[in-house]
Amino acid sequence: MFSIVFPGQGSQKIGMIKDFYEKYELVKRLFKDADAILNVPITKIIFEGPESKLNLTENTQPAIFLASYCIFEIIKKEFGYDFKKFKYFAGHSLGEYSALACVGSINFEDTLKILQKRGKFMQEAVPSGEGAMLAVLGIASKELDKILEMNNKKYQCFIANDNSNLQVVVSGLKKDINLLSNDLNNKKIKNLNLNVSAPFHCKYMKTASEKMISYINDLKMNELEKPIISNVTANETSSLKEIKSLLISQIEKKVRWLESVEYMINNGVKNFVEIGPGKVLTGLIKRINKNVNVSSINSEEDIKLLIND
C-alpha cells in the first residue's frame, strides 16, 4: 500500500525543477500562471534567486507548492500514471496544502493565493529577527518536553515539529532559543539553528492563525478523492469542515509528523513517495521505520522508476 507525501519549508533551493521547466510546456505554463496569480516574479526568484528572496516565507510557501504540484501534474498527465493505489495523501506543514491541491480539493490558483497570504501573515507575526527555530538531534520529543518543562521559567520554547524519533524542532523567541541551545550544549545534545524567518507552529503564530480564519473559511474546496493525514491530529480525515478548522489551528500547533507516519504504517502503508523538491521527508520516514520503502521524485528518471515499480 502507498502514501504520497509533500515537503514543507526548508526544501527549497535555487534552480529547483528547472529540468522539468525546460522540457515540459505544462510546467512553463504553470510557472507563467503563478507569476500572474501571485503578482510576483516567482519564476525568476526560483531560478535566479537571490536565496534571501526565495527564503522569504511569503515566497517560499507558494514556491515549494508550485514545484511539488508541477511534478505531480507531470507524473499524472505526461506519464499517465494512476494514483488510485495510493491510500493517503499527506504533507509537512505547507505540504498539507500541496496534498489538498493534488488530491483535487483546492484548485491551483486558490492554493497559490492562500499560501502567499499564509506566508505573509506568519512572517509578520513576530518582528523580523526576534524569532528562531532550533533542530534538536538524537533526542525524542518526550525527553525534550521534560527539559522545556523543567526550565519554563528560564525560557519559553515550544516543540514545533515532532519529525522523527531523533529529530525535534523547537520554536521560540531568539533570546529563549539561545538559552535552550546553551543548556543542550552543556548536556552534549546536538542542536542546530535553522535558517528561518519566524518561530513557526507555536503560540507566537496566534495573530497569523487569526488573520487566516476568514481566508480559509471562504476557501472553495471540493470533496477529497483520498483522505489526507492532518498535521494537527496525526489522523486521517475527508471532512471539509474539519479540514478547514485544522488548517487554521495548524499554524500555531506542532506538526505531528512522527505520529502521522506511524498512523499510515499502522494502517497498512509500506511505500512512501515524496513529491517535491529535496528528500527531507524520505529521510525522516526511513528514520522512523527502516522496514518501509521510500522514494523521492526529483527527476524524470525518478518518475520512470515509480511507474515501473
C-alpha positions, 0 to 999 in steps of 0.5 A: 500500500502507498502514501504520497507525501509533500515537503514543507519549508526548508526544501527549497533551493535555487534552480529547483525543477528547472529540468522539468521547466525546460522540457515540459510546456505544462510546467512553463505554463504553470510557472507563467500562471503563478507569476500572474496569480501571485503578482510576483516574479516567482519564476525568476526568484526560483531560478535566479534567486537571490536565496534571501528572496526565495527564503522569504516565507511569503515566497517560499510557501507558494514556491515549494507548492508550485514545484511539488504540484508541477511534478505531480501534474507531470507524473499524472498527465505526461506519464499517465500514471494512476494514483488510485493505489495510493491510500493517503495523501499527506504533507509537512506543514505547507505540504498539507496544502500541496496534498489538498491541491493534488488530491483535487480539493483546492484548485491551483490558483486558490492554493497559490493565493492562500499560501502567499497570504499564509506566508505573509501573515506568519512572517509578520507575526513576530518582528523580523529577527526576534524569532528562531527555530532550533533542530534538536538531534538524537533526542525524542520529543518526550525527553525534550518536553521534560527539559522545556518543562523543567526550565519554563521559567528560564525560557519559553520554547515550544516543540514545533515539529515532532519529525522523527524519533531523533529529530525535534524542532523547537520554536521560540523567541531568539533570546529563549532559543539561545538559552535552550541551545546553551543548556543542550550544549552543556548536556552534549545534545546536538542542536542546530539553528535553522535558517528561518524567518519566524518561530513557526507552529507555536503560540507566537503564530496566534495573530497569523492563525487569526488573520487566516480564519476568514481566508480559509473559511471562504476557501472553495474546496471540493470533496477529497478523492483520498483522505489526507493525514492532518498535521494537527491530529496525526489522523486521517480525515475527508471532512471539509469542515474539519479540514478547514478548522485544522488548517487554521489551528495548524499554524500555531500547533506542532506538526505531528509528523512522527505520529502521522507516519506511524498512523499510515504504517499502522494502517497498512502503508509500506511505500512512501513517495515524496513529491517535491523538491529535496528528500527531507521527508524520505529521510525522516520516514526511513528514520522512523521505520527502516522496514518501509520503502521510500522514494523521492521524485526529483527527476524524470528518471525518478518518475520512470522508476515509480511507474515501473515499480 
